[in-house]
Amino acid sequence: MADAIVSVPASARPGEVVEIRALVRHPMETGFRHTQTGERIPRNIITQFECSYLGAEVFRATLHPSITANPMLVFALRATFSGRIEFRWSGDNGFSVTESATISVA
């Protein structure tokens, strides 16, 4: 089971650039490893991360097998209006996690 942790400032001034942090817990298996009996361990990674602010996409990342378990992404966002920031991770085997946070701009 995966769960997400996001860090979004509760408030910002109009036009202020704020730091956004998004982490999802996920074991991440590259698909390159083998068991002790020689069987390949199936790939199980997060392949996409998307963030939208007020319904518009503001950040997207494509992830590959070399990414760490429990990946944390940090990026900047210019706060323009109060509203919802939505986060979505998706990956192999139907993996999908969503999280959201609200920022107040005044």
Backbone as a chain_set.jsonl record, in Angstrom:
{"seq": "MADAIVSVPASARPGEVVEIRALVRHPMETGFRHTQTGERIPRNIITQFECSYLGAEVFRATLHPSITANPMLVFALRATFSGRIEFRWSGDNGFSVTESATISVA", "coords": {"N": [[0.849, -1.185, 0.0], [0.562, 2.197, -0.812], [1.268, 5.506, 0.262], [0.893, 9.066, 0.315], [2.77, 12.025, 0.987], [2.548, 15.427, 1.212], [3.939, 18.696, 1.056], [2.921, 21.832, 1.366], [2.904, 25.315, 1.54], [0.743, 26.926, 3.874], [-0.137, 29.476, 3.381], [0.47, 32.29, 1.181], [1.91, 35.222, -0.36], [0.478, 37.174, -3.047], [1.875, 36.245, -6.128], [4.172, 35.267, -4.978], [6.884, 32.966, -4.912], [6.769, 29.667, -4.044], [7.902, 26.74, -2.255], [7.27, 23.419, -3.113], [6.769, 20.178, -1.932], [6.67, 16.745, -2.581], [6.055, 13.474, -1.728], [5.91, 9.991, -2.156], [5.212, 6.884, -0.775], [6.59, 3.944, -1.853], [7.666, 0.75, -2.924], [9.302, 0.314, -5.238], [10.616, -1.532, -7.684], [13.041, -2.448, -9.934], [13.008, -4.39, -11.969], [15.226, -5.567, -12.928], [16.524, -7.146, -11.126], [17.115, -10.403, -9.616], [15.754, -13.324, -7.996], [17.021, -15.497, -5.377], [16.816, -17.952, -6.531], [17.095, -17.448, -9.175], [14.983, -16.389, -10.609], [13.469, -13.709, -12.336], [12.63, -10.656, -10.773], [9.612, -9.051, -11.068], [9.15, -5.872, -12.716], [8.195, -2.935, -10.958], [7.382, 0.068, -10.78], [6.969, 3.625, -10.169], [5.804, 5.577, -12.742], [4.916, 8.052, -13.642], [4.472, 11.438, -12.542], [2.312, 14.013, -11.69], [1.33, 17.386, -11.252], [-1.188, 19.679, -10.506], [-2.475, 22.996, -10.418], [-5.107, 24.861, -9.458], [-6.516, 23.51, -11.403], [-4.886, 23.552, -13.678], [-2.104, 22.051, -15.236], [1.036, 22.172, -13.668], [3.432, 20.996, -13.163], [5.276, 18.171, -14.233], [6.617, 14.915, -14.234], [8.493, 12.27, -15.619], [9.276, 9.114, -14.571], [11.878, 6.673, -14.15], [13.322, 3.286, -14.136], [15.643, 3.612, -12.526], [15.045, 5.287, -10.44], [14.745, 6.149, -6.989], [13.386, 4.251, -4.197], [10.398, 5.343, -2.591], [10.168, 8.048, -3.751], [10.93, 11.542, -3.587], [9.83, 14.603, -4.75], [10.753, 17.905, -5.423], [9.803, 21.157, -6.083], [9.304, 24.479, -7.485], [6.642, 26.863, -7.217], [4.649, 29.466, -8.437], [2.572, 31.33, -6.543], [-0.597, 32.427, -7.227], [-3.385, 32.636, -6.92], [-5.765, 31.787, -4.356], [-6.362, 28.37, -3.71], [-6.745, 24.936, -4.809], [-4.213, 22.457, -4.888], [-3.302, 19.732, -6.703], [-2.048, 16.422, -6.674], [-0.704, 13.664, -8.451], [0.314, 10.381, -8.738], [1.352, 7.732, -10.849], [1.746, 4.381, -12.087], [3.326, 1.195, -12.781], [1.408, -1.877, -12.934], [-1.17, -0.881, -12.458], [-0.88, 1.05, -10.502], [-1.807, 3.887, -8.651], [-1.992, 6.95, -7.055], [-3.458, 9.664, -5.388], [-3.366, 12.976, -4.094], [-4.083, 15.995, -2.306], [-3.828, 19.521, -1.606], [-4.421, 22.709, -0.084], [-3.83, 26.114, -0.783], [-3.67, 29.365, 0.55], [-3.879, 32.509, -0.782], [-3.074, 35.739, -0.164]], "CA": [[0.0, 0.0, 0.0], [1.328, 3.438, -0.906], [0.616, 6.716, 0.736], [1.596, 10.267, -0.115], [2.967, 13.137, 1.916], [2.838, 16.645, 0.468], [4.224, 19.88, 1.861], [2.519, 23.046, 0.665], [2.674, 26.367, 2.528], [-0.671, 27.217, 4.108], [-0.459, 30.77, 2.787], [1.52, 32.973, 0.426], [1.525, 36.518, -0.921], [0.275, 37.066, -4.494], [3.105, 36.264, -6.91], [5.29, 34.664, -4.25], [7.306, 31.637, -5.334], [6.785, 28.796, -2.872], [8.463, 25.405, -2.475], [6.326, 22.316, -2.984], [7.423, 18.878, -1.763], [5.723, 15.642, -2.74], [6.689, 12.176, -1.517], [4.995, 8.861, -2.113], [5.869, 5.653, -0.319], [6.436, 2.89, -2.847], [8.879, -0.065, -2.832], [10.085, 0.451, -6.463], [11.428, -2.678, -8.128], [13.504, -2.113, -11.286], [12.79, -5.445, -12.94], [16.541, -6.073, -13.322], [17.041, -8.055, -10.098], [16.649, -11.793, -9.635], [15.686, -13.978, -6.692], [18.11, -16.445, -5.142], [16.637, -19.099, -7.433], [17.333, -16.992, -10.537], [13.793, -15.834, -11.254], [13.461, -12.246, -12.407], [11.611, -9.975, -9.974], [8.917, -8.164, -12.011], [9.258, -4.424, -12.536], [7.09, -2.279, -10.262], [7.86, 1.424, -10.51], [6.131, 4.778, -10.467], [6.264, 6.058, -14.038], [4.506, 9.438, -13.888], [4.013, 12.314, -11.467], [1.699, 15.217, -12.239], [0.801, 18.324, -10.262], [-1.986, 20.756, -11.091], [-2.821, 24.108, -9.527], [-6.338, 25.463, -9.962], [-6.935, 22.763, -12.579], [-3.903, 23.608, -14.77], [-0.871, 21.326, -14.928], [2.165, 23.064, -13.417], [4.658, 20.207, -13.072], [5.133, 16.77, -14.628], [7.886, 14.187, -14.285], [8.474, 10.879, -16.026], [10.255, 8.415, -13.752], [12.453, 5.492, -14.797], [13.712, 2.256, -13.166], [16.743, 3.975, -11.625], [14.568, 6.193, -9.378], [14.776, 5.578, -5.65], [12.134, 3.926, -3.509], [9.836, 6.489, -1.875], [10.727, 9.251, -4.358], [10.445, 12.867, -3.198], [10.047, 15.621, -5.761], [10.702, 19.259, -4.878], [9.769, 22.125, -7.174], [8.795, 25.803, -7.125], [5.344, 27.233, -7.78], [4.272, 30.862, -8.187], [1.214, 31.397, -5.992], [-1.325, 33.559, -7.805], [-4.725, 32.693, -6.339], [-6.067, 30.734, -3.387], [-6.996, 27.23, -4.348], [-6.342, 23.55, -4.601], [-3.083, 21.886, -5.607], [-3.545, 18.294, -6.765], [-0.878, 15.611, -6.982], [-1.081, 12.322, -8.9], [1.382, 9.45, -9.099], [0.842, 6.523, -11.492], [2.834, 3.494, -12.448], [3.093, -0.184, -13.199], [0.429, -2.717, -12.24], [-2.347, -0.102, -12.075], [-0.589, 1.912, -9.353], [-2.289, 5.264, -8.744], [-2.213, 7.621, -5.769], [-3.729, 11.091, -5.508], [-3.352, 13.748, -2.851], [-4.316, 17.398, -2.6], [-3.602, 20.491, -0.539], [-4.958, 24.02, -0.411], [-3.011, 27.259, -0.431], [-4.395, 30.623, 0.657], [-3.061, 33.611, -1.291], [-3.665, 37.03, 0.237]], "C": [[0.887, 1.237, 0.0], [0.538, 4.569, -0.275], [1.508, 7.894, 0.407], [1.68, 11.286, 1.016], [3.317, 14.35, 1.071], [3.059, 17.786, 1.448], [3.965, 21.111, 1.003], [2.322, 24.12, 1.721], [1.178, 26.656, 2.67], [-1.082, 28.526, 3.455], [0.754, 31.343, 2.07], [0.987, 34.332, -0.011], [1.31, 36.357, -2.43], [1.608, 37.196, -5.246], [4.305, 35.648, -6.227], [5.602, 33.264, -4.801], [7.47, 30.789, -4.078], [7.373, 27.436, -3.254], [7.404, 24.352, -2.189], [7.137, 21.028, -2.865], [6.356, 17.791, -1.835], [6.483, 14.327, -2.646], [5.604, 11.108, -1.525], [5.794, 7.643, -1.664], [5.543, 4.541, -1.311], [7.724, 2.085, -2.88], [9.802, 0.029, -4.05], [10.981, -0.76, -6.73], [11.76, -2.46, -9.6], [13.157, -3.142, -12.344], [14.096, -6.066, -13.422], [17.091, -7.093, -12.323], [16.427, -9.441, -10.238], [16.602, -12.332, -8.207], [16.887, -14.907, -6.538], [18.01, -17.664, -6.05], [16.77, -18.702, -8.901], [16.127, -16.425, -11.263], [13.862, -14.305, -11.215], [12.321, -11.69, -11.556], [10.93, -8.968, -10.905], [9.081, -6.678, -11.667], [8.001, -3.89, -11.867], [7.565, -0.888, -9.863], [6.755, 2.446, -10.72], [6.677, 5.346, -11.771], [5.937, 7.526, -14.301], [4.144, 10.149, -12.587], [3.471, 13.559, -12.14], [1.182, 16.077, -11.095], [0.021, 19.401, -10.993], [-2.387, 21.749, -10.006], [-4.0, 24.817, -10.163], [-6.763, 24.815, -11.276], [-5.966, 22.776, -13.752], [-2.628, 22.873, -14.353], [0.289, 22.307, -14.785], [3.485, 22.318, -13.327], [4.348, 18.776, -13.465], [6.527, 16.161, -14.664], [7.619, 12.761, -14.748], [9.602, 10.186, -15.285], [10.66, 7.115, -14.422], [12.94, 4.501, -13.74], [14.827, 2.651, -12.204], [16.312, 4.9, -10.491], [14.533, 5.44, -8.046], [13.397, 5.129, -5.173], [11.686, 5.169, -2.757], [10.34, 7.821, -2.45], [10.078, 10.538, -3.847], [10.808, 13.841, -4.304], [9.855, 16.978, -5.112], [10.738, 20.221, -6.057], [9.149, 23.427, -6.68], [7.488, 26.077, -7.857], [5.084, 28.698, -7.453], [2.811, 30.898, -7.761], [0.509, 32.638, -6.537], [-2.704, 33.748, -7.183], [-4.867, 31.584, -5.296], [-6.719, 29.572, -4.12], [-6.325, 25.912, -4.05], [-5.152, 23.181, -5.487], [-3.271, 20.376, -5.546], [-2.308, 17.57, -7.269], [-1.357, 14.231, -7.414], [0.164, 11.553, -9.321], [0.729, 8.266, -9.79], [2.018, 5.666, -11.933], [2.384, 2.121, -12.863], [2.009, -0.843, -12.357], [-0.788, -1.949, -11.742], [-2.142, 0.819, -10.891], [-1.096, 3.327, -9.603], [-2.557, 5.8, -7.338], [-2.47, 9.094, -6.057], [-3.734, 11.723, -4.124], [-3.63, 15.191, -3.24], [-4.036, 18.243, -1.362], [-4.166, 21.83, -1.018], [-3.991, 25.092, 0.049], [-3.88, 28.501, -0.433], [-3.467, 31.765, 0.226], [-3.764, 34.913, -0.951], [-2.578, 38.061, 0.433]], "O": [[1.864, 1.301, 0.746], [-0.693, 4.578, -0.283], [2.719, 7.748, 0.24], [0.797, 11.388, 1.868], [4.273, 14.313, 0.297], [2.453, 17.839, 2.518], [4.69, 21.391, 0.049], [1.636, 23.874, 2.713], [0.44, 26.63, 1.685], [-2.225, 28.682, 3.025], [1.894, 30.947, 2.311], [-0.222, 34.564, -0.031], [1.917, 35.472, -3.034], [2.367, 38.139, -5.023], [5.362, 35.518, -6.844], [4.697, 32.488, -5.111], [8.215, 31.148, -3.166], [7.345, 27.035, -4.418], [6.731, 24.389, -1.159], [8.087, 20.818, -3.62], [5.288, 17.902, -1.234], [7.435, 14.094, -3.39], [4.521, 11.298, -0.973], [6.912, 7.411, -2.124], [4.378, 4.24, -1.571], [8.801, 2.682, -2.866], [11.007, -0.165, -3.894], [11.989, -0.96, -6.053], [10.857, -2.304, -10.423], [13.024, -2.79, -13.516], [14.079, -6.99, -14.235], [18.026, -7.828, -12.643], [15.39, -9.632, -10.873], [17.317, -11.856, -7.326], [17.674, -15.076, -7.47], [19.011, -18.333, -6.308], [16.576, -19.539, -9.782], [16.239, -16.021, -12.42], [14.253, -13.701, -10.216], [11.194, -12.183, -11.608], [11.607, -8.113, -11.477], [9.142, -6.291, -10.5], [6.89, -4.328, -12.162], [8.08, -0.682, -8.764], [5.742, 2.168, -11.362], [7.881, 5.572, -11.893], [6.613, 8.174, -15.099], [3.59, 9.554, -11.663], [4.093, 14.1, -13.054], [0.665, 15.569, -10.1], [0.499, 19.97, -11.974], [-2.605, 21.39, -8.849], [-3.9, 25.318, -11.284], [-7.304, 25.483, -12.157], [-6.197, 22.074, -14.736], [-2.136, 23.059, -13.24], [0.51, 23.158, -15.646], [4.549, 22.933, -13.405], [3.311, 18.225, -13.095], [7.492, 16.807, -15.072], [6.65, 12.127, -14.329], [10.754, 10.614, -15.359], [9.883, 6.524, -15.171], [12.97, 4.841, -12.557], [14.934, 2.049, -11.136], [17.14, 5.265, -9.656], [14.313, 4.229, -8.011], [12.373, 5.577, -5.689], [12.521, 5.966, -2.329], [10.886, 8.638, -1.709], [8.859, 10.623, -3.695], [11.957, 13.897, -4.742], [8.914, 17.182, -4.345], [11.6, 20.112, -6.929], [8.549, 23.478, -5.606], [7.261, 25.589, -8.964], [5.278, 29.124, -6.315], [1.922, 30.536, -8.532], [0.967, 33.762, -6.33], [-3.141, 34.874, -6.947], [-4.171, 30.57, -5.354], [-7.522, 29.766, -5.032], [-5.47, 25.794, -3.173], [-5.092, 23.539, -6.664], [-3.386, 19.805, -4.461], [-1.614, 18.041, -8.169], [-2.293, 13.682, -6.833], [0.955, 12.012, -10.144], [-0.342, 7.828, -9.37], [3.131, 6.155, -12.124], [1.233, 1.902, -13.241], [1.73, -0.431, -11.231], [-1.378, -2.313, -10.725], [-3.112, 1.323, -10.324], [-0.837, 3.899, -10.661], [-3.258, 5.175, -6.542], [-1.78, 9.701, -6.876], [-4.065, 11.083, -3.125], [-3.43, 15.567, -4.395], [-4.011, 17.748, -0.236], [-4.359, 22.043, -2.215], [-3.404, 24.998, 1.128], [-4.726, 28.674, -1.31], [-2.399, 31.958, 0.807], [-4.89, 35.165, -1.382], [-2.868, 39.209, 0.771]]}, "num_chains": 1, "name": "protein.A"}
